Amino acid sequence: MAAHPGVAKVSFTGSTEVGKSIMHAVSGRIGAVSLELGGKNPQIVFPDADDDWVLDGVIQAMRFTRQGQSCTAGSRLFLHESIFDSFLDRLVDRLRLLKVGDPLDEASDMGAIINAKQFNRVCSYIDDGATTPGSKTVLGGLPPSSGPLSEGYFVEPTVIANVENNWRIAQEEIFGPVLCAIPWTETEEAIAMANDSHYGLSAFIWTHDLGNAVRTAHAIDSGWVQVNQGGGQIPGQSYGGFKESGLGKEFSLEGMLEDYTRIKQIAINIEH
């Protein structure tokens, strides 16, 4: 379909690797394409945001109730060192309240990973992160080998602390309920680590200082930045990533005009 000359526009949502192959197929006929691809999205928590509502926002932004299976999941948590331990302790207490189980059960907060292939992939990342020297798994880890959760593709909320930003679990999209906690001291350091990624889809900033929030948001190399909120996309607001997170914008009028229409210029000499 991507290579067919009768298809005027190809819009794809999925992994970066598949997006690259689609873009290559479309390029052979100089076709129109927009791509909404992967992300390894940063959450930056400033020291003045050591609040309970921020805990809830971080959990929402990480998409734990979707098992972390979201391209916009804020899976890199940059916590200022002055609140690193206390914030993580309270975050873990909140995450322990989430019930993992049958997604058809109204009492469940989290369901299962989509299939066996992805389940094994998530487990490999957890094993890699947990066994890296210096890391500390403060919640979750590999799935249990016995009990109800061992009978499906269930992965509990997992938080791995003291992660370095160049580690595999901090650079590659896991697409599972795995949160990497990374300490920082200076704002410039946090921004540099947030931008040190070939992805650039979403970002989340938590602080009471809105001036600092706006400056940081402008410095983050992501197409969609939220301040003090962790929800999803809102129709009417432009949405789309930078770098290997995709091409084009969705959900907005300007995105529709740019990506789903063609501009034609017609000049008429009215003197004849």
N, C-alpha and C positions, 0 to 999 in steps of 0.2 A: 504494500500500500504506500509506504513512504517513497518508493522509487517510481510509482505510477504517475505518468504525466497528467492524468485526468484528475488527480487530487490537488486541489488548489492550495490547501493549507494542512499541515500536519501539526497537531498539538499533542504532546506526550507528557505524561506524569509517571515517574518511576525512578529507577536507579540511574546514577550517572553513567555507568558503563553501557547500559542499554541506550541511554540518551545519545551517547557518542556514536553508536552504530546507526541510530536513526538519523542523526544529523549528517553522517557520512552518506547514507543512502539518498537523502534529500538533496545534498550538495551536487550529486551527479547530474541533476536536472535543474539546478539553480532554483529550487523550490522554496516556499515559505515554511518556516518552522518555528515553533515556540516550545521550550522545554522547562518543565518544573521537576527538578532532580533532587539529589540528596543534600544532606546537611550534617554538620557537626557543630551544633550551634552553642555559642557561649551564653552563660548567665553570669553577670558581674554583680556581686553583692558588696556594697560599700559598708564601711563600719557603722554608719549611722542607721543602717537598715536591719539591725538585729532584732526584728520584731516577729510576732507570731503570724501576722498577715503575710509577711514575706515568705515564711515557711510554706504556707498554703499556696502562694503564688509560684514558688519554685517547683512544688509538686505538680501543679497544674501545667506549668510550662514544660516540664519534663514528659508530660503525657503518660504518666504512670498508669492511669486508668485505661489507656489504650495499649498497655504493655510496652510503652515506649516506641510503638510501631508508627512513628510519624516523622516525616522529613523535617518538620519544624521543632522537634523535641530539643529542649535545652539541655543537652547531655554533658556539657562541660561547665561545671559549677566553679567559678572563680570567687573564692571567699577571702576577704581580707584577713590577714593572719591574726589580728587582734580579736576576731570573733570566730575564728575557724573552728575551734574545738566545741565551744558552747553552741554555736549554730548547728553544727553537725549532730551533736547529741540530741537536740530538740527535734531536728529533722528526722532522725532515725526513730524517735519515739512516735512521731506522727505517722511515718510510713509503716510502722509495725501494726497500726490500726487497720490498714487496708487488708481486706480479705481476698485471697487468691482462690479461685475455684471455678466451677461451672459457669460460663458466661450467660447461660439461660436462667440461672438462679438470681433472683432480684437481690439477694443478700451479698452477692459477689461484687467486689470493687474492681477486680482484675480478672481477665480470662486467660486464655492460652495463646502461645505463639502460633502464628498462622499455619505452619506445617513443620514436618520433621527436618527438612533441610535448613530452614531458618532457625529452628530450635537448636540444632547442633552448632550452627554458626555462632549464635549468641553464647552458648556454653563455652565455645572455644575462646571467645573474647574474655569471658569471665575468668576462665582458667589462666589465660595469659596475663591478665591484669593482677589477679590475686597472687600469682607466683613471681611477679616481678619484684626484685629486691627493693625494699623501701616502701612498698605499698602496704595498705592496711584495709582489709575488708571489714567495714563497720556494720554492714547489714547485708543479709542475703548471701549470695555466692552460688555455687553450683546447685542444681535442683536436688531435692531429697531422693534417696534411692529406695525409700519405702514410704508407705502411707498413701493417702488419696492423691496427693500432688505428683506422685511418681507414675501415675497411670495415664498421664497426658503430657502435652507439651507445655507444662507450667514452669515459669521462671518467677521467683519471688523478687520483689523490689531489691535491687542490689546497689550499694553505695561503696565505692572504693576510694579511699582517702590517700592523701600525700602523693597523688599522681603528678608526674611531670608532663608538661604539655607536648613533648616530642615522643611520648610513648605511643604504641600502636593503638591502645584503647582510647587515647585522647585525640588521635588524628583520623581514625577510620570510623565510618558510620556503622554502628552496631545494629540499629533498628530493633532494639530490645530494651527492657527496663533496667538499664545499667547507667548509673550516674557517676562521673569522675569528679572528685573534689580536688581542686588545685589552689594552693595558697598564693597570695600576692601581698606586696607591701606598698608599692607606688602605683598610682593610676596609669602612668605611662607603661609600666610593666604589664598590667592587666590588659590594656588595650593591645599591646604588641602580641601577647599570647593569644588573645581572642582572634586577632587577624592572621596569626600564623597557622593558616589552614588553606587548603585548596578549595574549600567550600566557602560560601558566603550567602546563606539563605536567610536565617533569622538570628536575632539576638535579643537578650532581655537584660534590662538594667534596673537595679533596685537601690534607691536612695531617696532621702527626703530633700536633698539639695537639687532642685529642678534645673538650676543653671549648670551644675556639674553633670546632670543627667543628659542635657541637651548637647553639651560639648562632647561628652563621651559617645553619644549616639551618632553624632556627625563623624567621629573618628573611627567608629566600627565599620568595617568593610562588609556590610550585609545589606541585602535589599529590603529587609523588613525588620524594624527595631521597635520593641515595645518597652515602655518605661512604667514600672510599678504595676504591671499587669502581665498575665501569662496565658491569656485566652487565645482563641483561634482567629482566623482571618474574618474580616468584616466586609461584606459586599459594599462596593463604592470606594473602598480604600485600596490603593495600588498594592499588589502583591506579586513578588517575583524575586529571584536570587541573582547574586553576582558570581563571578568566577565559575567554577564547575558546578554550581548549584542551578544553573539554567540560563535561559534566554527568554526575554519577553516578560510582560506583565499581565496579570489577570485580576478579576474582581472589580475593575474600575473602568470608567468611561474612556479615559485616555488609553488604557491598555487595550480595550476593545477596538478603538479607532486605529491604534498603531499596528496591532497584530492581526486583526480580523477584517480589515478593509484595505483597498488599494487606492492610492491617490492618482488621479488622472488629470492632467492639465490640458484644457481645450482652449485655443486662442482663435477668435473670430474677427475678421476684418469687416466691420459693419458698413464701410463706405461703398461696398460693391454688392 
